[in-house]
Amino acid sequence: MTGSRAERRSAGTETMLDVLLRWTWIRRRTPAQDIADFDGGQPLRVVGFTRSIGGAVKVSAGKGRQIARLRQGHLRLAAGEPLLWKDARGDRSATLQAPFRLRPAAGKVRPAPKFERYELVTAAGTYDLAVPKKDGELVRHAFGGGAGPG
């Protein structure tokens, strides 16, 4: 990964330790702090799901049908650097090329009900993306959509 600063997890990218801290009333960072940090040059990691970024991985759906499998990974968001998607498993990654347009997409993310879906239009094509609802504002801001509701 490029850049000199180490990335940190976004507010919506929670580990089990973060959940335990929340249960004990210890606060974590907020989405507003994430946006301010992003604008200040702090690289952020946002967990997500996709079927198409970095190429679709097909699995058998029976009777000779193939469908694209939902893959978990993360986006690396850093001001002034290309946006990077990296799968959680394996070595699949993709650099996303500007210009970007992020549109809300209908439907739920089956394995993750606290996630929201987007359609990401880039110079290289159109992709699906699901990120935590808590990180939606940050992702819209990073992709140039502002901080308004999706």
Backbone hydrogen bonds in HBPLUS format (Angstrom, degrees):
<---DONOR---> <-ACCEPTOR-->    atom                        ^
c    i                          cat <-CA-CA->   ^        H-A-AA   ^      H-
h    n   atom  resd res      DA  || num        DHA   H-A  angle D-A-AA Bond
n    s   type  num  typ     dist DA aas  dist angle  dist       angle   num
A0008-ARG N   A0043-PRO O   3.19 MM  35  6.67 147.5  2.30 138.5 142.6     1
A0045-ARG N   A0008-ARG O   2.83 MM  37  5.88 147.4  1.94 149.1 150.8     2
A0010-SER N   A0045-ARG O   3.00 MM  35  5.80 145.4  2.12 163.4 152.9     3
A0013-THR N   A0010-SER O   3.18 MM   3  5.28 150.8  2.27 103.8 112.5     4
A0019-VAL N   A0015-THR O   3.18 MM   4  6.58 151.7  2.27 147.6 154.9     5
A0020-LEU N   A0016-MET O   3.00 MM   4  6.33 159.3  2.04 151.5 156.8     6
A0021-LEU N   A0017-LEU O   2.90 MM   4  6.16 157.2  1.95 151.2 157.6     7
A0022-ARG N   A0018-ASP O   2.95 MM   4  6.17 151.2  2.04 143.9 151.7     8
A0023-TRP N   A0019-VAL O   2.99 MM   4  6.29 150.5  2.08 147.0 155.0     9
A0024-THR N   A0020-LEU O   3.14 MM   4  6.44 132.9  2.37 139.2 151.2    10
A0024-THR N   A0021-LEU O   3.15 MM   3  5.12 132.3  2.39  93.3 106.2    11
A0026-ILE N   A0021-LEU O   2.87 MM   5  5.14 159.8  1.91 159.7 152.9    12
A0025-TRP N   A0022-ARG O   3.10 MM   3  5.00 158.6  2.15 107.4 109.4    13
A0034-ASP N   A0030-THR O   3.03 MM   4  6.38 151.3  2.12 148.4 157.0    14
A0035-ILE N   A0031-PRO O   3.07 MM   4  6.38 155.7  2.13 149.2 154.0    15
A0036-ALA N   A0032-ALA O   3.12 MM   4  6.39 162.9  2.15 147.0 151.4    16
A0037-ASP N   A0033-GLN O   2.84 MM   4  6.04 159.8  1.88 150.9 156.8    17
A0038-PHE N   A0034-ASP O   2.80 MM   4  5.98 158.3  1.85 151.1 157.3    18
A0039-ASP N   A0035-ILE O   2.94 MM   4  6.16 164.1  1.97 151.1 155.0    19
A0040-GLY N   A0036-ALA O   2.99 MM   4  6.16 132.2  2.22 135.2 148.6    20
A0040-GLY N   A0037-ASP O   3.03 MM   3  4.84 125.1  2.35  90.3 105.4    21
A0042-GLN N   A0037-ASP O   2.90 MM   5  5.26 162.0  1.93 150.4 144.4    22
A0041-GLY N   A0038-PHE O   3.08 MM   3  5.26 163.1  2.11 108.0 112.5    23
A0044-LEU N   A0077-LEU O   2.76 MM  33  5.15 162.2  1.79 152.6 158.0    24
A0077-LEU N   A0044-LEU O   2.82 MM  33  5.15 166.5  1.84 158.6 161.5    25
A0046-VAL N   A0075-LEU O   2.95 MM  29  5.14 161.8  1.99 147.6 153.7    26
A0075-LEU N   A0046-VAL O   2.77 MM  29  5.14 158.7  1.81 148.3 152.3    27
A0048-GLY N   A0073-GLY O   2.91 MM  25  5.50 151.5  1.99 143.6 139.6    28
A0073-GLY N   A0048-GLY O   2.97 MM  25  5.50 154.9  2.03 149.8 149.6    29
A0049-PHE N   A0130-ALA O   2.89 MM  81  5.01 145.6  2.01 137.6 146.9    30
A0130-ALA N   A0049-PHE O   2.90 MM  81  5.01 142.7  2.04 151.4 153.6    31
A0050-THR N   A0071-ARG O   2.95 MM  21  5.42 149.3  2.04 146.9 156.8    32
A0071-ARG N   A0050-THR O   2.78 MM  21  5.42 173.3  1.79 155.5 157.9    33
A0055-GLY N   A0052-SER O   3.05 MM   3  5.15 152.7  2.13 132.6 128.5    34
A0069-ARG N   A0057-VAL O   2.78 MM  12  5.65 167.0  1.79 167.2 169.1    35
A0059-VAL N   A0067-ILE O   2.84 MM   8  5.56 155.4  1.90 155.8 162.4    36
A0067-ILE N   A0059-VAL O   2.95 MM   8  5.56 160.6  1.99 157.5 161.5    37
A0061-ALA N   A0065-ARG O   2.82 MM   4  5.19 168.9  1.84 140.2 140.4    38
A0065-ARG N   A0062-GLY O   3.00 MM   3  5.60 167.5  2.02 123.3 126.0    39
A0088-ALA N   A0072-GLN O   2.80 MM  16  5.63 172.9  1.81 134.7 132.2    40
A0074-HIS N   A0086-LYS O   2.87 MM  12  5.53 150.8  1.96 148.1 157.2    41
A0086-LYS N   A0074-HIS O   2.95 MM  12  5.53 156.0  2.01 156.0 163.9    42
A0076-ARG N   A0084-LEU O   2.71 MM   8  5.09 156.0  1.77 151.9 159.5    43
A0084-LEU N   A0076-ARG O   3.33 MM   8  5.09 166.4  2.35 137.1 141.0    44
A0081-GLU N   A0078-ALA O   3.12 MM   3  5.53 158.4  2.17 135.6 134.4    45
A0096-LEU N   A0083-LEU O   2.80 MM  13  5.37 166.8  1.82 158.7 162.9    46
A0085-TRP N   A0094-ALA O   2.83 MM   9  5.20 169.8  1.84 158.8 162.3    47
A0094-ALA N   A0085-TRP O   2.86 MM   9  5.20 152.2  1.94 145.9 150.8    48
A0087-ASP N   A0092-ARG O   2.93 MM   5  5.57 176.4  1.93 166.7 167.8    49
A0123-ALA N   A0097-GLN O   3.29 MM  26  5.71 170.9  2.30 141.8 143.7    50
A0101-ARG N   A0121-VAL O   2.85 MM  20  5.01 133.4  2.07 144.3 153.4    51
A0121-VAL N   A0101-ARG O   2.79 MM  20  5.01 177.6  1.79 159.3 160.1    52
A0103-ARG N   A0119-GLU O   2.92 MM  16  5.12 166.8  1.93 147.4 151.9    53
A0119-GLU N   A0103-ARG O   2.68 MM  16  5.12 157.1  1.73 155.1 163.3    54
A0105-ALA N   A0117-ARG O   3.10 MM  12  5.23 163.1  2.13 121.5 118.9    55
A0112-ALA N   A0109-VAL O   2.94 MM   3  5.36 146.2  2.06 116.2 127.0    56
A0115-PHE N   A0112-ALA O   3.22 MM   3  5.71 142.3  2.37 123.7 123.2    57
A0133-LYS N   A0114-LYS O   2.89 MM  19  5.94 170.5  1.89 150.0 148.3    58
A0116-GLU N   A0131-VAL O   2.82 MM  15  5.68 159.7  1.86 166.0 165.0    59
A0131-VAL N   A0116-GLU O   3.06 MM  15  5.68 148.1  2.17 157.4 158.0    60
A0118-TYR N   A0129-LEU O   2.66 MM  11  5.15 145.9  1.77 163.4 171.4    61
A0129-LEU N   A0118-TYR O   3.03 MM  11  5.15 147.6  2.14 149.4 146.4    62
A0120-LEU N   A0127-TYR O   2.78 MM   7  5.06 159.6  1.82 148.5 153.6    63
A0127-TYR N   A0120-LEU O   2.77 MM   7  5.06 161.0  1.80 146.8 153.4    64
A0122-THR N   A0125-GLY O   2.78 MM   3  5.28 173.2  1.79 159.1 161.4    65
A0135-ASP N   A0132-PRO O   2.85 MM   3  5.26 140.8  2.00 109.8 121.2    66
A0136-GLY N   A0133-LYS O   3.20 MM   3  5.09 159.8  2.24 101.3 107.5    67
A0139-VAL N   A0135-ASP O   2.97 MM   4  6.20 166.8  1.98 163.1 166.7    68
A0140-ARG N   A0136-GLY O   2.93 MM   4  6.11 164.8  1.95 153.4 157.5    69
A0141-HIS N   A0137-GLU O   3.00 MM   4  6.14 154.6  2.07 142.5 149.9    70
A0142-ALA N   A0138-LEU O   2.83 MM   4  6.07 161.7  1.86 154.8 159.6    71
A0143-PHE N   A0139-VAL O   2.96 MM   4  6.11 152.7  2.04 149.7 156.2    72
A0145-GLY N   A0140-ARG O   2.60 MM   5  4.78 145.3  1.72 168.3 158.3    73
A0144-GLY N   A0141-HIS O   3.07 MM   3  5.16 158.2  2.12 106.2 110.8    74
